Amino acid sequence: MNRGTCQVDANGSFRCLCQRGYTGDRCDLVDTCGSYNPCQNGATCVNTASGYVCQCASGFSGINCQLSGPCRSQPCLNGGSCYEASSNFTCRCRKGFVGDRCETRDPCASDPCGENGKCRECAGVSSVQCVLAGRDYACTCLKGFMGLNCQDPDPCASGPCQHGGSCLALTPSTFTCTCTPSYSGAYCQQQSPCYSSPCLNGGTCQPQANASYGYSCLCPTGVQGSRCEQDERLCLQNPCQNGGTCHTVEQGRQLVCTCRDGWGGDRCQTNVGSCSSCLNGGTCYGTASSFVCRCRDGWGGDRCQTEVGLCNVCLNGGTCYGTASSFVCKCRDGWGGDRCQTEIGACSSCLNGGTCYGTASSFLCKCRDGWGGDRCQTKSACATTVLMAAPVTGQLLPLCANVVTAGVEIDVKPKSACATTVSTGHLLRDTFRLRV
């Protein structure tokens, strides 16, 4: 065969003389060994029907006896090729296998994700994507596709959620929108009633269709009110003692204790005794012998015994007591007059312990007993100083009244030698009658 030459001997036997490159009894084998001898490292090459076999010398291995290090044991599996690197080796795997020794079938070799996604092997990977897939591979889908193998259209691809809402695909045809706090609705298309942040003091606003304003406020502990406007957190530790009731003012920045009868102090810590001397609903503070009455609106006096009514005729921040026809104004510092209309400033011109009212240029002195004169400079035999109840707007007038008896009327003449003083709202020009 293969153009070999047949020779017959005297006994009738034959042999074939083969052309170069062939061998065998009938020249039917390719002479691989004789042509280029692929066996290395002193190995013996033997032709076979399928090719050749190398018989390696000691210390070598491999198809061509080319291996003498870590690859000698042929560590690469499933047809993988071994390559030596110093004292170690690497395996180059055939398509469809992965792993350091090509020991694992590659689940992505069949391209299960198609052209709409990218396949990744899940062996030894604990990512959420692999856990959800529940297989030895997971697909990362391109935008617009979903499904285990990226085979379905993604309903969120068109961006149906408005105003910054987040879209989550449930099925190839359904989705849900998670809206920002300022919007609500299936597509986040409606401005939320919580948009203006109506809940105060750290309250959380929750849209609620059946609520009065379309929302409700979830308040922190210690805060209450429809908008969490009542901050009582300062009262959580019950700082008020002896049964006092705690509440806050100034939007929760300060606490106030309302004490039970017989107790006082900023924390109701002081036993002040009890009293019941205040009339017309006034609240009594103190004891039976020493008390202060806090009167209800419309009442005055040390025991709340006087109905003062209401008036609003006092100027420059003065406080009005009485009615529109009968009133007294309590003026702010620096103001005087029956309606607090006069800026009186301050003065210091009165002598011998006298009290000065007015300014440096226009003043009135109220003298101590035994003193008189416009500046209280004169020692007087009169022992009584008479001061009219009207607001101080007049002038000093020495009066002639050595003895003044309560409940009687006396004649008073201006510019007398006596030291008793009278102040009125009008300038005295003649003798007048004063009842004390």
TORKOL-4160 file (C-alpha; in steps of 0.2 Angstrom, whole numbers, padded with zeros to 4 digits, m for minus):
436
<pt num="1" X="0000" Y="0000" Z="0000"/>
<pt num="2" X="0005" Y="0018" Z="m0001"/>
<pt num="3" X="0016" Y="0014" Z="m0016"/>
<pt num="4" X="0026" Y="0002" Z="m0007"/>
<pt num="5" X="0037" Y="m0011" Z="m0017"/>
<pt num="6" X="0033" Y="m0030" Z="m0014"/>
<pt num="7" X="0047" Y="m0042" Z="m0014"/>
<pt num="8" X="0045" Y="m0062" Z="m0015"/>
<pt num="9" X="0058" Y="m0073" Z="m0009"/>
<pt num="10" X="0062" Y="m0091" Z="m0014"/>
<pt num="11" X="0050" Y="m0098" Z="m0001"/>
<pt num="12" X="0036" Y="m0089" Z="m0008"/>
<pt num="13" X="0035" Y="m0076" Z="0006"/>
<pt num="14" X="0035" Y="m0057" Z="0003"/>
<pt num="15" X="0039" Y="m0041" Z="0012"/>
<pt num="16" X="0035" Y="m0023" Z="0008"/>
<pt num="17" X="0048" Y="m0010" Z="0005"/>
<pt num="18" X="0039" Y="0006" Z="0010"/>
<pt num="19" X="0040" Y="0024" Z="0004"/>
<pt num="20" X="0048" Y="0037" Z="0015"/>
<pt num="21" X="0035" Y="0041" Z="0028"/>
<pt num="22" X="0026" Y="0025" Z="0029"/>
<pt num="23" X="0029" Y="0009" Z="0039"/>
<pt num="24" X="0020" Y="m0008" Z="0043"/>
<pt num="25" X="0020" Y="m0025" Z="0036"/>
<pt num="26" X="0010" Y="m0018" Z="0021"/>
<pt num="27" X="0016" Y="0000" Z="0022"/>
<pt num="28" X="m0001" Y="0004" Z="0029"/>
<pt num="29" X="0005" Y="0014" Z="0044"/>
<pt num="30" X="0010" Y="0032" Z="0044"/>
<pt num="31" X="0028" Y="0033" Z="0050"/>
<pt num="32" X="0026" Y="0047" Z="0062"/>
<pt num="33" X="0041" Y="0042" Z="0072"/>
<pt num="34" X="0052" Y="0040" Z="0057"/>
<pt num="35" X="0047" Y="0057" Z="0049"/>
<pt num="36" X="0049" Y="0069" Z="0064"/>
<pt num="37" X="0050" Y="0059" Z="0080"/>
<pt num="38" X="0038" Y="0069" Z="0091"/>
<pt num="39" X="0044" Y="0061" Z="0107"/>
<pt num="40" X="0055" Y="0071" Z="0118"/>
<pt num="41" X="0068" Y="0069" Z="0132"/>
<pt num="42" X="0075" Y="0053" Z="0125"/>
<pt num="43" X="0058" Y="0044" Z="0124"/>
<pt num="44" X="0056" Y="0029" Z="0112"/>
<pt num="45" X="0043" Y="0033" Z="0098"/>
<pt num="46" X="0031" Y="0018" Z="0093"/>
<pt num="47" X="0020" Y="0020" Z="0077"/>
<pt num="48" X="0002" Y="0014" Z="0080"/>
<pt num="49" X="m0013" Y="0012" Z="0069"/>
<pt num="50" X="m0020" Y="0028" Z="0076"/>
<pt num="51" X="m0004" Y="0038" Z="0076"/>
<pt num="52" X="0011" Y="0035" Z="0089"/>
<pt num="53" X="0015" Y="0032" Z="0107"/>
<pt num="54" X="0030" Y="0039" Z="0116"/>
<pt num="55" X="0038" Y="0027" Z="0129"/>
<pt num="56" X="0045" Y="0040" Z="0141"/>
<pt num="57" X="0062" Y="0039" Z="0150"/>
<pt num="58" X="0061" Y="0039" Z="0169"/>
<pt num="59" X="0056" Y="0056" Z="0176"/>
<pt num="60" X="0046" Y="0062" Z="0162"/>
<pt num="61" X="0028" Y="0061" Z="0157"/>
<pt num="62" X="0015" Y="0068" Z="0145"/>
<pt num="63" X="0010" Y="0063" Z="0127"/>
<pt num="64" X="0027" Y="0068" Z="0120"/>
<pt num="65" X="0036" Y="0065" Z="0137"/>
<pt num="66" X="0038" Y="0084" Z="0138"/>
<pt num="67" X="0033" Y="0085" Z="0156"/>
<pt num="68" X="0045" Y="0083" Z="0170"/>
<pt num="69" X="0038" Y="0095" Z="0184"/>
<pt num="70" X="0021" Y="0098" Z="0193"/>
<pt num="71" X="0012" Y="0094" Z="0176"/>
<pt num="72" X="0019" Y="0076" Z="0176"/>
<pt num="73" X="0004" Y="0070" Z="0186"/>
<pt num="74" X="m0008" Y="0077" Z="0173"/>
<pt num="75" X="m0018" Y="0087" Z="0185"/>
<pt num="76" X="m0029" Y="0096" Z="0173"/>
<pt num="77" X="m0045" Y="0087" Z="0170"/>
<pt num="78" X="m0058" Y="0086" Z="0156"/>
<pt num="79" X="m0045" Y="0088" Z="0142"/>
<pt num="80" X="m0037" Y="0103" Z="0150"/>
<pt num="81" X="m0019" Y="0108" Z="0145"/>
<pt num="82" X="m0006" Y="0109" Z="0159"/>
<pt num="83" X="0007" Y="0123" Z="0159"/>
<pt num="84" X="0021" Y="0124" Z="0171"/>
<pt num="85" X="0026" Y="0140" Z="0180"/>
<pt num="86" X="0041" Y="0138" Z="0191"/>
<pt num="87" X="0036" Y="0125" Z="0203"/>
<pt num="88" X="0017" Y="0126" Z="0200"/>
<pt num="89" X="0005" Y="0124" Z="0185"/>
<pt num="90" X="m0010" Y="0132" Z="0177"/>
<pt num="91" X="m0024" Y="0123" Z="0167"/>
<pt num="92" X="m0031" Y="0130" Z="0151"/>
<pt num="93" X="m0048" Y="0122" Z="0151"/>
<pt num="94" X="m0058" Y="0117" Z="0136"/>
<pt num="95" X="m0074" Y="0126" Z="0132"/>
<pt num="96" X="m0088" Y="0121" Z="0144"/>
<pt num="97" X="m0077" Y="0118" Z="0159"/>
<pt num="98" X="m0070" Y="0130" Z="0172"/>
<pt num="99" X="m0060" Y="0128" Z="0189"/>
<pt num="100" X="m0042" Y="0128" Z="0194"/>
<pt num="101" X="m0041" Y="0110" Z="0186"/>
<pt num="102" X="m0055" Y="0112" Z="0174"/>
<pt num="103" X="m0065" Y="0101" Z="0186"/>
<pt num="104" X="m0082" Y="0110" Z="0184"/>
<pt num="105" X="m0094" Y="0111" Z="0170"/>
<pt num="106" X="m0096" Y="0130" Z="0165"/>
<pt num="107" X="m0115" Y="0134" Z="0167"/>
<pt num="108" X="m0113" Y="0149" Z="0156"/>
<pt num="109" X="m0105" Y="0139" Z="0141"/>
<pt num="110" X="m0123" Y="0137" Z="0133"/>
<pt num="111" X="m0126" Y="0156" Z="0134"/>
<pt num="112" X="m0142" Y="0154" Z="0144"/>
<pt num="113" X="m0145" Y="0173" Z="0146"/>
<pt num="114" X="m0145" Y="0176" Z="0128"/>
<pt num="115" X="m0142" Y="0193" Z="0120"/>
<pt num="116" X="m0152" Y="0202" Z="0133"/>
<pt num="117" X="m0141" Y="0198" Z="0148"/>
<pt num="118" X="m0124" Y="0193" Z="0154"/>
<pt num="119" X="m0121" Y="0176" Z="0163"/>
<pt num="120" X="m0111" Y="0174" Z="0178"/>
<pt num="121" X="m0107" Y="0158" Z="0187"/>
<pt num="122" X="m0114" Y="0156" Z="0205"/>
<pt num="123" X="m0103" Y="0142" Z="0212"/>
<pt num="124" X="m0095" Y="0148" Z="0228"/>
<pt num="125" X="m0104" Y="0165" Z="0226"/>
<pt num="126" X="m0116" Y="0171" Z="0240"/>
<pt num="127" X="m0123" Y="0186" Z="0231"/>
<pt num="128" X="m0141" Y="0191" Z="0232"/>
<pt num="129" X="m0143" Y="0189" Z="0214"/>
<pt num="130" X="m0137" Y="0171" Z="0215"/>
<pt num="131" X="m0147" Y="0167" Z="0230"/>
<pt num="132" X="m0163" Y="0173" Z="0221"/>
<pt num="133" X="m0159" Y="0163" Z="0205"/>
<pt num="134" X="m0157" Y="0147" Z="0215"/>
<pt num="135" X="m0146" Y="0140" Z="0201"/>
<pt num="136" X="m0128" Y="0138" Z="0197"/>
<pt num="137" X="m0128" Y="0154" Z="0186"/>
<pt num="138" X="m0137" Y="0171" Z="0187"/>
<pt num="139" X="m0141" Y="0183" Z="0173"/>
<pt num="140" X="m0138" Y="0202" Z="0174"/>
<pt num="141" X="m0151" Y="0209" Z="0162"/>
<pt num="142" X="m0149" Y="0224" Z="0151"/>
<pt num="143" X="m0160" Y="0239" Z="0153"/>
<pt num="144" X="m0178" Y="0235" Z="0148"/>
<pt num="145" X="m0177" Y="0216" Z="0151"/>
<pt num="146" X="m0181" Y="0205" Z="0166"/>
<pt num="147" X="m0183" Y="0187" Z="0171"/>
<pt num="148" X="m0171" Y="0173" Z="0176"/>
<pt num="149" X="m0164" Y="0172" Z="0159"/>
<pt num="150" X="m0168" Y="0190" Z="0154"/>
<pt num="151" X="m0182" Y="0184" Z="0143"/>
<pt num="152" X="m0196" Y="0196" Z="0148"/>
<pt num="153" X="m0198" Y="0215" Z="0145"/>
<pt num="154" X="m0196" Y="0226" Z="0160"/>
<pt num="155" X="m0212" Y="0236" Z="0164"/>
<pt num="156" X="m0201" Y="0249" Z="0173"/>
<pt num="157" X="m0191" Y="0253" Z="0157"/>
<pt num="158" X="m0202" Y="0267" Z="0152"/>
<pt num="159" X="m0200" Y="0276" Z="0169"/>
<pt num="160" X="m0219" Y="0276" Z="0174"/>
<pt num="161" X="m0215" Y="0283" Z="0192"/>
<pt num="162" X="m0215" Y="0302" Z="0192"/>
<pt num="163" X="m0207" Y="0315" Z="0203"/>
<pt num="164" X="m0192" Y="0304" Z="0208"/>
<pt num="165" X="m0202" Y="0289" Z="0213"/>
<pt num="166" X="m0193" Y="0271" Z="0212"/>
<pt num="167" X="m0201" Y="0258" Z="0201"/>
<pt num="168" X="m0201" Y="0239" Z="0206"/>
<pt num="169" X="m0206" Y="0227" Z="0193"/>
<pt num="170" X="m0217" Y="0213" Z="0199"/>
<pt num="171" X="m0221" Y="0204" Z="0183"/>
<pt num="172" X="m0218" Y="0207" Z="0165"/>
<pt num="173" X="m0234" Y="0218" Z="0165"/>
<pt num="174" X="m0236" Y="0225" Z="0183"/>
<pt num="175" X="m0225" Y="0236" Z="0194"/>
<pt num="176" X="m0226" Y="0246" Z="0210"/>
<pt num="177" X="m0220" Y="0264" Z="0213"/>
<pt num="178" X="m0211" Y="0269" Z="0230"/>
<pt num="179" X="m0214" Y="0288" Z="0231"/>
<pt num="180" X="m0204" Y="0302" Z="0239"/>
<pt num="181" X="m0212" Y="0309" Z="0255"/>
<pt num="182" X="m0219" Y="0324" Z="0245"/>
<pt num="183" X="m0229" Y="0314" Z="0233"/>
<pt num="184" X="m0242" Y="0299" Z="0233"/>
<pt num="185" X="m0253" Y="0289" Z="0221"/>
<pt num="186" X="m0250" Y="0274" Z="0210"/>
<pt num="187" X="m0238" Y="0284" Z="0199"/>
<pt num="188" X="m0232" Y="0296" Z="0212"/>
<pt num="189" X="m0242" Y="0309" Z="0202"/>
<pt num="190" X="m0251" Y="0318" Z="0217"/>
<pt num="191" X="m0243" Y="0330" Z="0229"/>
<pt num="192" X="m0243" Y="0323" Z="0246"/>
<pt num="193" X="m0252" Y="0333" Z="0260"/>
<pt num="194" X="m0236" Y="0330" Z="0270"/>
<pt num="195" X="m0226" Y="0341" Z="0257"/>
<pt num="196" X="m0226" Y="0356" Z="0269"/>
<pt num="197" X="m0219" Y="0345" Z="0284"/>
<pt num="198" X="m0234" Y="0350" Z="0295"/>
<pt num="199" X="m0229" Y="0339" Z="0309"/>
<pt num="200" X="m0219" Y="0348" Z="0323"/>
<pt num="201" X="m0206" Y="0343" Z="0336"/>
<pt num="202" X="m0199" Y="0328" Z="0326"/>
<pt num="203" X="m0217" Y="0321" Z="0322"/>
<pt num="204" X="m0219" Y="0309" Z="0306"/>
<pt num="205" X="m0232" Y="0314" Z="0294"/>
<pt num="206" X="m0242" Y="0300" Z="0286"/>
<pt num="207" X="m0255" Y="0303" Z="0272"/>
<pt num="208" X="m0272" Y="0298" Z="0277"/>
<pt num="209" X="m0287" Y="0301" Z="0266"/>
<pt num="210" X="m0300" Y="0301" Z="0280"/>
<pt num="211" X="m0291" Y="0313" Z="0291"/>
<pt num="212" X="m0296" Y="0331" Z="0293"/>
<pt num="213" X="m0282" Y="0338" Z="0283"/>
<pt num="214" X="m0278" Y="0323" Z="0273"/>
<pt num="215" X="m0264" Y="0317" Z="0285"/>
<pt num="216" X="m0260" Y="0312" Z="0302"/>
<pt num="217" X="m0245" Y="0315" Z="0313"/>
<pt num="218" X="m0236" Y="0301" Z="0322"/>
<pt num="219" X="m0228" Y="0310" Z="0337"/>
<pt num="220" X="m0212" Y="0305" Z="0347"/>
<pt num="221" X="m0215" Y="0300" Z="0366"/>
<pt num="222" X="m0219" Y="0315" Z="0376"/>
<pt num="223" X="m0226" Y="0325" Z="0362"/>
<pt num="224" X="m0244" Y="0327" Z="0358"/>
<pt num="225" X="m0257" Y="0336" Z="0348"/>
<pt num="226" X="m0264" Y="0334" Z="0330"/>
<pt num="227" X="m0248" Y="0342" Z="0323"/>
<pt num="228" X="m0236" Y="0336" Z="0338"/>
<pt num="229" X="m0237" Y="0355" Z="0344"/>
<pt num="230" X="m0238" Y="0351" Z="0362"/>
<pt num="231" X="m0220" Y="0346" Z="0367"/>
<pt num="232" X="m0221" Y="0339" Z="0385"/>
<pt num="233" X="m0204" Y="0330" Z="0385"/>
<pt num="234" X="m0197" Y="0341" Z="0399"/>
<pt num="235" X="m0211" Y="0334" Z="0410"/>
<pt num="236" X="m0207" Y="0316" Z="0406"/>
<pt num="237" X="m0197" Y="0314" Z="0422"/>
<pt num="238" X="m0211" Y="0322" Z="0432"/>
<pt num="239" X="m0200" Y="0336" Z="0439"/>
<pt num="240" X="m0214" Y="0344" Z="0449"/>
<pt num="241" X="m0214" Y="0338" Z="0467"/>
<pt num="242" X="m0228" Y="0335" Z="0480"/>
<pt num="243" X="m0242" Y="0332" Z="0467"/>
<pt num="244" X="m0238" Y="0347" Z="0456"/>
<pt num="245" X="m0244" Y="0347" Z="0438"/>
<pt num="246" X="m0231" Y="0349" Z="0425"/>
<pt num="247" X="m0234" Y="0358" Z="0408"/>
<pt num="248" X="m0222" Y="0367" Z="0396"/>
<pt num="249" X="m0222" Y="0384" Z="0388"/>
<pt num="250" X="m0213" Y="0393" Z="0374"/>
<pt num="251" X="m0215" Y="0378" Z="0362"/>
<pt num="252" X="m0208" Y="0365" Z="0375"/>
<pt num="253" X="m0193" Y="0375" Z="0379"/>
<pt num="254" X="m0198" Y="0379" Z="0397"/>
<pt num="255" X="m0208" Y="0369" Z="0410"/>
<pt num="256" X="m0220" Y="0376" Z="0423"/>
<pt num="257" X="m0226" Y="0368" Z="0438"/>
<pt num="258" X="m0244" Y="0371" Z="0444"/>
<pt num="259" X="m0243" Y="0367" Z="0463"/>
<pt num="260" X="m0257" Y="0360" Z="0474"/>
<pt num="261" X="m0263" Y="0371" Z="0489"/>
<pt num="262" X="m0251" Y="0373" Z="0502"/>
<pt num="263" X="m0235" Y="0371" Z="0491"/>
<pt num="264" X="m0225" Y="0383" Z="0481"/>
<pt num="265" X="m0208" Y="0386" Z="0473"/>
<pt num="266" X="m0203" Y="0383" Z="0454"/>
<pt num="267" X="m0204" Y="0364" Z="0457"/>
<pt num="268" X="m0218" Y="0364" Z="0471"/>
<pt num="269" X="m0204" Y="0360" Z="0483"/>
<pt num="270" X="m0209" Y="0373" Z="0497"/>
<pt num="271" X="m0222" Y="0370" Z="0510"/>
<pt num="272" X="m0231" Y="0387" Z="0510"/>
<pt num="273" X="m0245" Y="0382" Z="0521"/>
<pt num="274" X="m0263" Y="0385" Z="0515"/>
<pt num="275" X="m0275" Y="0400" Z="0515"/>
<pt num="276" X="m0293" Y="0403" Z="0510"/>
<pt num="277" X="m0294" Y="0422" Z="0511"/>
<pt num="278" X="m0296" Y="0426" Z="0493"/>
<pt num="279" X="m0314" Y="0430" Z="0486"/>
<pt num="280" X="m0323" Y="0429" Z="0469"/>
<pt num="281" X="m0313" Y="0413" Z="0464"/>
<pt num="282" X="m0296" Y="0421" Z="0467"/>
<pt num="283" X="m0281" Y="0409" Z="0471"/>
<pt num="284" X="m0273" Y="0410" Z="0488"/>
<pt num="285" X="m0254" Y="0408" Z="0490"/>
<pt num="286" X="m0246" Y="0408" Z="0508"/>
<pt num="287" X="m0254" Y="0405" Z="0525"/>
<pt num="288" X="m0268" Y="0412" Z="0535"/>
<pt num="289" X="m0257" Y="0426" Z="0541"/>
<pt num="290" X="m0246" Y="0430" Z="0526"/>
<pt num="291" X="m0254" Y="0427" Z="0509"/>
<pt num="292" X="m0255" Y="0434" Z="0491"/>
<pt num="293" X="m0271" Y="0433" Z="0481"/>
<pt num="294" X="m0270" Y="0429" Z="0462"/>
<pt num="295" X="m0287" Y="0436" Z="0456"/>
<pt num="296" X="m0297" Y="0431" Z="0441"/>
<pt num="297" X="m0299" Y="0443" Z="0426"/>
<pt num="298" X="m0311" Y="0457" Z="0431"/>
<pt num="299" X="m0307" Y="0457" Z="0450"/>
<pt num="300" X="m0294" Y="0466" Z="0460"/>
<pt num="301" X="m0289" Y="0471" Z="0478"/>
<pt num="302" X="m0278" Y="0462" Z="0491"/>
<pt num="303" X="m0292" Y="0449" Z="0493"/>
<pt num="304" X="m0300" Y="0450" Z="0475"/>
<pt num="305" X="m0314" Y="0459" Z="0483"/>
<pt num="306" X="m0316" Y="0473" Z="0470"/>
<pt num="307" X="m0324" Y="0472" Z="0453"/>
<pt num="308" X="m0312" Y="0481" Z="0442"/>
<pt num="309" X="m0320" Y="0478" Z="0426"/>
<pt num="310" X="m0310" Y="0481" Z="0410"/>
<pt num="311" X="m0303" Y="0496" Z="0402"/>
<pt num="312" X="m0291" Y="0501" Z="0388"/>
<pt num="313" X="m0288" Y="0519" Z="0390"/>
<pt num="314" X="m0270" Y="0519" Z="0397"/>
<pt num="315" X="m0256" Y="0524" Z="0385"/>
<pt num="316" X="m0238" Y="0519" Z="0382"/>
<pt num="317" X="m0240" Y="0501" Z="0389"/>
<pt num="318" X="m0248" Y="0506" Z="0405"/>
<pt num="319" X="m0260" Y="0493" Z="0413"/>
<pt num="320" X="m0278" Y="0499" Z="0416"/>
<pt num="321" X="m0288" Y="0494" Z="0431"/>
<pt num="322" X="m0306" Y="0499" Z="0433"/>
<pt num="323" X="m0320" Y="0503" Z="0420"/>
<pt num="324" X="m0321" Y="0515" Z="0406"/>
<pt num="325" X="m0328" Y="0528" Z="0417"/>
<pt num="326" X="m0318" Y="0525" Z="0433"/>
<pt num="327" X="m0300" Y="0518" Z="0431"/>
<pt num="328" X="m0283" Y="0519" Z="0438"/>
<pt num="329" X="m0267" Y="0517" Z="0426"/>
<pt num="330" X="m0252" Y="0508" Z="0432"/>
<pt num="331" X="m0238" Y="0516" Z="0421"/>
<pt num="332" X="m0222" Y="0508" Z="0415"/>
<pt num="333" X="m0206" Y="0515" Z="0422"/>
<pt num="334" X="m0202" Y="0532" Z="0415"/>
<pt num="335" X="m0221" Y="0537" Z="0412"/>
<pt num="336" X="m0234" Y="0546" Z="0422"/>
<pt num="337" X="m0250" Y="0555" Z="0421"/>
<pt num="338" X="m0268" Y="0549" Z="0423"/>
<pt num="339" X="m0267" Y="0539" Z="0407"/>
<pt num="340" X="m0248" Y="0537" Z="0407"/>
<pt num="341" X="m0246" Y="0550" Z="0393"/>
<pt num="342" X="m0232" Y="0560" Z="0401"/>
<pt num="343" X="m0214" Y="0554" Z="0400"/>
<pt num="344" X="m0207" Y="0559" Z="0417"/>
<pt num="345" X="m0190" Y="0552" Z="0417"/>
<pt num="346" X="m0181" Y="0551" Z="0434"/>
<pt num="347" X="m0176" Y="0564" Z="0447"/>
<pt num="348" X="m0165" Y="0565" Z="0463"/>
<pt num="349" X="m0169" Y="0582" Z="0470"/>
<pt num="350" X="m0178" Y="0578" Z="0486"/>
<pt num="351" X="m0170" Y="0580" Z="0503"/>
<pt num="352" X="m0171" Y="0571" Z="0520"/>
<pt num="353" X="m0177" Y="0555" Z="0513"/>
<pt num="354" X="m0190" Y="0562" Z="0502"/>
<pt num="355" X="m0196" Y="0552" Z="0487"/>
<pt num="356" X="m0195" Y="0561" Z="0470"/>
<pt num="357" X="m0207" Y="0559" Z="0456"/>
<pt num="358" X="m0204" Y="0567" Z="0439"/>
<pt num="359" X="m0189" Y="0574" Z="0429"/>
<pt num="360" X="m0175" Y="0585" Z="0434"/>
<pt num="361" X="m0184" Y="0600" Z="0428"/>
<pt num="362" X="m0202" Y="0596" Z="0433"/>
<pt num="363" X="m0203" Y="0585" Z="0449"/>
<pt num="364" X="m0214" Y="0582" Z="0464"/>
<pt num="365" X="m0207" Y="0577" Z="0482"/>
<pt num="366" X="m0216" Y="0566" Z="0494"/>
<pt num="367" X="m0208" Y="0570" Z="0511"/>
<pt num="368" X="m0206" Y="0559" Z="0526"/>
<pt num="369" X="m0216" Y="0563" Z="0541"/>
<pt num="370" X="m0209" Y="0579" Z="0550"/>
<pt num="371" X="m0202" Y="0587" Z="0534"/>
<pt num="372" X="m0210" Y="0599" Z="0521"/>
<pt num="373" X="m0206" Y="0611" Z="0507"/>
<pt num="374" X="m0205" Y="0608" Z="0489"/>
<pt num="375" X="m0188" Y="0598" Z="0491"/>
<pt num="376" X="m0192" Y="0592" Z="0509"/>
<pt num="377" X="m0179" Y="0604" Z="0515"/>
<pt num="378" X="m0190" Y="0611" Z="0530"/>
<pt num="379" X="m0193" Y="0603" Z="0546"/>
<pt num="380" X="m0211" Y="0604" Z="0550"/>
<pt num="381" X="m0222" Y="0603" Z="0565"/>
<pt num="382" X="m0236" Y="0594" Z="0555"/>
<pt num="383" X="m0235" Y="0576" Z="0556"/>
<pt num="384" X="m0246" Y="0571" Z="0542"/>
<pt num="385" X="m0243" Y="0570" Z="0523"/>
<pt num="386" X="m0258" Y="0570" Z="0512"/>
<pt num="387" X="m0256" Y="0563" Z="0495"/>
<pt num="388" X="m0271" Y="0563" Z="0483"/>
<pt num="389" X="m0275" Y="0546" Z="0474"/>
<pt num="390" X="m0275" Y="0553" Z="0457"/>
<pt num="391" X="m0259" Y="0551" Z="0447"/>
<pt num="392" X="m0245" Y="0563" Z="0450"/>
<pt num="393" X="m0246" Y="0577" Z="0438"/>
<pt num="394" X="m0247" Y="0593" Z="0450"/>
<pt num="395" X="m0235" Y="0603" Z="0460"/>
<pt num="396" X="m0230" Y="0604" Z="0479"/>
<pt num="397" X="m0242" Y="0614" Z="0489"/>
<pt num="398" X="m0238" Y="0617" Z="0507"/>
<pt num="399" X="m0255" Y="0616" Z="0516"/>
<pt num="400" X="m0262" Y="0622" Z="0532"/>
<pt num="401" X="m0268" Y="0607" Z="0542"/>
<pt num="402" X="m0259" Y="0602" Z="0558"/>
<pt num="403" X="m0271" Y="0589" Z="0563"/>
<pt num="404" X="m0280" Y="0578" Z="0550"/>
<pt num="405" X="m0294" Y="0566" Z="0556"/>
<pt num="406" X="m0300" Y="0552" Z="0544"/>
<pt num="407" X="m0318" Y="0554" Z="0539"/>
<pt num="408" X="m0319" Y="0572" Z="0540"/>
<pt num="409" X="m0318" Y="0587" Z="0528"/>
<pt num="410" X="m0305" Y="0600" Z="0530"/>
<pt num="411" X="m0301" Y="0617" Z="0522"/>
<pt num="412" X="m0284" Y="0617" Z="0513"/>
<pt num="413" X="m0277" Y="0634" Z="0507"/>
<pt num="414" X="m0262" Y="0634" Z="0495"/>
<pt num="415" X="m0245" Y="0642" Z="0501"/>
<pt num="416" X="m0248" Y="0639" Z="0519"/>
<pt num="417" X="m0234" Y="0638" Z="0532"/>
<pt num="418" X="m0239" Y="0620" Z="0536"/>
<pt num="419" X="m0228" Y="0606" Z="0529"/>
<pt num="420" X="m0242" Y="0594" Z="0524"/>
<pt num="421" X="m0242" Y="0591" Z="0505"/>
<pt num="422" X="m0256" Y="0587" Z="0493"/>
<pt num="423" X="m0254" Y="0582" Z="0475"/>
<pt num="424" X="m0268" Y="0582" Z="0462"/>
<pt num="425" X="m0271" Y="0582" Z="0444"/>
<pt num="426" X="m0275" Y="0601" Z="0443"/>
<pt num="427" X="m0266" Y="0616" Z="0449"/>
<pt num="428" X="m0273" Y="0623" Z="0465"/>
<pt num="429" X="m0277" Y="0641" Z="0464"/>
<pt num="430" X="m0288" Y="0644" Z="0480"/>
<pt num="431" X="m0294" Y="0636" Z="0495"/>
<pt num="432" X="m0302" Y="0618" Z="0492"/>
<pt num="433" X="m0310" Y="0605" Z="0503"/>
<pt num="434" X="m0301" Y="0589" Z="0506"/>
<pt num="435" X="m0309" Y="0573" Z="0514"/>
<pt num="436" X="m0298" Y="0560" Z="0522"/>
